[in-house]
Amino acid sequence: MKVLILGGAGMLGPYVVPVLQHDHELLVTDITPLTIEFRGEFRHLDVADAAGVLDAAKGMDAIINLAVLRQDRQLAFDVNTLGCYNMMCAAVAHGIRRVINTGPHFTVAGPSYESFDFGLNPDMPAQPGTNLYALTKGLGQEICRVFSTEHDVYVQTYLFYNFYDPSNLPTERTRHPRPFAISWQN
């Protein structure tokens, strides 16, 4: 399968690319160079560049969006929201039916997620609050939802809690508490 990875040089890319390269033909894109060796092609690409994303998606079977920007207002919107829109437009234009989008866990329940671990379900509306990162990623998730409703595109969204470099794991003293637990009925 030919897979386009957007934002492949970020926190997730160096772990995702080595796993996928054995079974898939990869085109990895980012605005910064990928620092690992891999089998595939690297292309300098800003996800806010609609024509660039459209061109990169040509001939692909799937798209994985790992792109993220957190602090700067304009860049966060360009990467997290507009970049997601560009990805979905490219998927529709090229008939790409498989898309994976990523984001933070708090796009679902905003800052209140630490106050409870019940009542979270797949049908609850997103409540990212006013955090810039969560809000712009939440808008990207809504874009994916609308496109998958209106077009023949299947989107999986993976929401993550925290990432740690395996060589620099937190100690007991610095470890964050788990904000919620996954459970099931007995």
Secondary structure, 3 states (H helix, E strand, C coil): CEEEEECCCCCCHHHHHHHHCCCCEEEEEECCCCCCCCCCEEEECCCCCHHHHHHHHCCCCEEEECCCCCCCHHHHHHHHHHHHHHHHHHHHHCCCCEEEEEEECHHHHHHHHHHCCCCCCCCCCCCCCCCHHHHHHHHHHHHHHHHHHHCCCEEEEEEECCCCCHHHCCCCCCCCCCCCCCCCCC
